[in-house]
Amino acid sequence: MSAIKAGKKILAVMLSVLAVFVCFEDSKAGNLEYFGSSRGLSLLNSTGFSDTADHWAEASIERAFAMGIMVGERGRFFPERPVSREEALAVLVRMMGNISISSDNRGRPGNPNASAWATPYVDSAFRLGLLDRKENQMDFKSTAKREEVFTWAARALKIAPQSNAGDALFFKDSAEIERERLPYIAALVKKGIIGGWDGSLRPKDLMTRAELAALVDRIKGEKAFNLSMFRGWVNSIDRIGSSDVVYTVRTEDGPVYDLKVIPGKTDFPVIKKGRIYGSGTLKIGDYVEIVAKGNEVLYAEVSNYTVQKVSGELSELRDGRAYIKVDGGNIFTFELPNFPEVYVDGKKAKVEDLLPGVEVTAWAVNDKLYRLEARSFYEPMNQGGFSELPLEGTVKEISVDEGVYEVVVSSRGGEKSLLLSPSDAVLKDGLRVSPSALKPGDKIAVYYGNEGRSVRVEVAKGGRVYRLVKGRISGEIPGEYLLISDVEEFYYGTFRPAEDLLEVRIDGITQVFTEWGRTDIEQLASSYGGSDVYLALAYEGNMPKAVKILVKSGDEYLENGFIEKVRWSTGEMAVGDLEVLFDESTIAVVGNSLVTTDYLEEDAGVFLVANKGASGSKAAIVYQPKFLDPSLKVIKGQVYEIGSDSISLRYKSELKESLWSSEERKTEKLNIYDDAVIVDATLKVPKVISKEELLWDRYEEKYSGKSVYAVLEDGKILAMVIKDGGRDDDTLSIGTLAEKPAVDGRMKLSNMLDYSQFSEKWNKSLSSLELNAGGAVIMEGTELIDVGDLKPGQILYVVRENNNCLFAFVQQ
């Protein structure tokens, strides 16, 4: 993952108060650094504003002042005074950090419609796109209407104007908004930045300084302003040398930051109890929010937080509260928010997935639960054969004898037999059900409790999906089949023509959604006949069956890239250039499994199909591929040394989500499976050699310094290709095998997509490409196969150098 994306992770893990006082090892050399400034020092001369005490916007005013975005006059802020257009534009331009007052600005006549001081800000606002050509002629000295400032703010945020904006706004005075400004204001409303009062927006009212400060406070964390924001505890305060003071802040999710000041020369404002102080007021244990621009600390705000960490048995969840029983019998109770962070054995889960009796660790802030971690790795109650927990696999057979269910589970380690009583907990689709509800083909995870507690079985949400298609509803056989015409198949971010007509089976389990929510499958054809739909298809025998259907709502947008930002509470995500809403109607697929959206992995690559709807752009399909079996790793590096049973590589990179990681200069020793496939591609005709032949090279060293591409399983080399040259010219591609490979290993791929390491996206490049796979490693799942075993129509994920294929992974 790139450093930029890593920096966008949502802050999640709360540390206990005790952790603030623990003596950590000195790690300052690796800490990220931020600095005070002379600007920050100058702000400390302020004694505050005499007219903002107890004002509704007092906190926002203090933050806007601390950032240097808004100032007062003679100790007063004048919160109710209307702002002029030039003042509002100056504030937004300062937020963007793009004001340019050069000699060119000073040497030319000022804007006749703006004050002399404001001319560079107005010019910058026009250059940055906050103003259009018509607005550039307005009187900037006049007071600003709320609708004007909202429009400029939306442009500063680079939010796409919302089409059908009139339908998206439900304010009583929406009709008063100027037509040109309506799409921008609708976009701000959709993002939750503005909301109005008592059902009104008051677009024609004048914007006050207090309202502008509140707007600044609300949008400061948006991506367009490039501000860094993080929360954590002051872990230490140290004096370095004769003058520098370093405040070390350990954040909630682990990273440590050093805030450095030089007393008397640089500092940063500290907001504490509604007043601004210098950094010297910070104490060890203070919980702070830091806002920074570049490497400059704009301000730190001290909050009153009481953090509590409790470990014990989850007693019950009732009436919006969680009850946790700790050793000794005491019960702690905490308020349960709507969206706490919940993990079971490190995997994201929901509150409803937790059952009474499970061991949990809870973090609470001011008596409200923020995070719950549940563990299930306990003794397996004499149900032998389970060496690793949880056991994950697929139900193969189910039988019952005198009320006891025997479930045969097919897993990576072979078949296991599991006994379940009717009282054992089985979770399916979020509900507790009888073991009789398990069916062959269900993917399950088996957990165990302490000392004889019941076995817990979770059935994976959704089901196996073989195709994603779109088409038009052209008819039905009521209750049995839909007829879909003009069918196009989803193929890694594109749609390609498929069948003219497809007969799709439906039943009571088929989920059907429109833009407005879930609808009845029996009403689909009659109410939406002729409409375009998206379908997730499974197969029963040779017959496609619709698992989920979504009626297309508007214009279609296609994108791929990383999930860069997710707001689970509001159902929003950003992928590439698209910001979309998502909910239960979204067809979310991970690998080959239909899942609910909360099972999507953050900061992972996806292919996205979005529709324009009344409420904005909405995710219709989110496909998160799994190109490699999760037990495999692909690496590349340079041969440093060959030992008696291993090979040492340096400059190693690992393939993660189709991105090569940065090279590691340290040397890593890797063991090799006895039956590993090793390809010597340094020869004119690549040749498969044995492990013994490779290890013999410790005496000859002909492979020393050569490049290596390898597949690892459980940390050991399963397959590898040794080649001449560097490792910077490889390309990752997806393609469909157009025909059976030739005897010499030549094969042709069609429908080609190449991955750009620069843009971190899949792009359509060549329509087809002929590859030489004679010396390639071919894998299907975790099995090594011959190139001759490939079949036309199979999709391959390949690592190649120009026309030479190094690795090919068959996609299921």
LINKA-V37322 format. One record per helix or strand. SS is the DSSP state (A for helix, B for strand). FROM is the first residue (numbers start at 0). LEN is the number of residues. If there is no record, write none. Layout:
ss=SS from=FROM len=LEN
ss=SS from=FROM len=LEN
This chain:
ss=A from=2 len=4
ss=A from=16 len=5
ss=A from=27 len=3
ss=B from=31 len=4
ss=B from=36 len=1
ss=A from=37 len=6
ss=A from=57 len=9
ss=B from=72 len=1
ss=B from=75 len=1
ss=B from=81 len=1
ss=B from=83 len=1
ss=A from=84 len=12
ss=A from=102 len=5
ss=A from=115 len=12
ss=A from=134 len=3
ss=B from=142 len=1
ss=B from=144 len=1
ss=A from=145 len=11
ss=A from=164 len=4
ss=A from=173 len=3
ss=A from=178 len=12
ss=B from=196 len=1
ss=B from=199 len=1
ss=B from=205 len=1
ss=B from=207 len=1
ss=A from=208 len=11
ss=A from=222 len=3
ss=B from=226 len=14
ss=B from=243 len=8
ss=B from=255 len=7
ss=B from=266 len=1
ss=B from=268 len=4
ss=B from=274 len=3
ss=A from=278 len=3
ss=B from=286 len=7
ss=B from=295 len=8
ss=B from=306 len=12
ss=B from=320 len=5
ss=B from=330 len=14
ss=B from=346 len=2
ss=A from=350 len=3
ss=B from=358 len=7
ss=B from=367 len=8
ss=B from=390 len=11
ss=B from=403 len=8
ss=B from=413 len=7
ss=B from=424 len=4
ss=B from=430 len=3
ss=A from=434 len=3
ss=B from=442 len=5
ss=B from=455 len=4
ss=B from=463 len=1
ss=B from=466 len=11
ss=B from=480 len=11
ss=B from=493 len=4
ss=B from=500 len=5
ss=B from=510 len=4
ss=B from=516 len=2
ss=A from=520 len=8
ss=B from=531 len=9
ss=B from=542 len=9
ss=B from=555 len=12
ss=B from=571 len=4
ss=B from=577 len=4
ss=B from=586 len=4
ss=B from=592 len=3
ss=A from=596 len=3
ss=B from=604 len=9
ss=B from=615 len=9
ss=B from=631 len=11
ss=B from=645 len=11
ss=B from=658 len=2
ss=B from=663 len=1
ss=B from=667 len=13
ss=B from=686 len=3
ss=A from=690 len=10
ss=B from=706 len=7
ss=B from=715 len=8
ss=B from=729 len=8
ss=B from=745 len=11
ss=B from=760 len=4
ss=B from=767 len=5
ss=B from=776 len=4
ss=B from=782 len=3
ss=A from=786 len=3
ss=B from=794 len=7
ss=B from=803 len=8
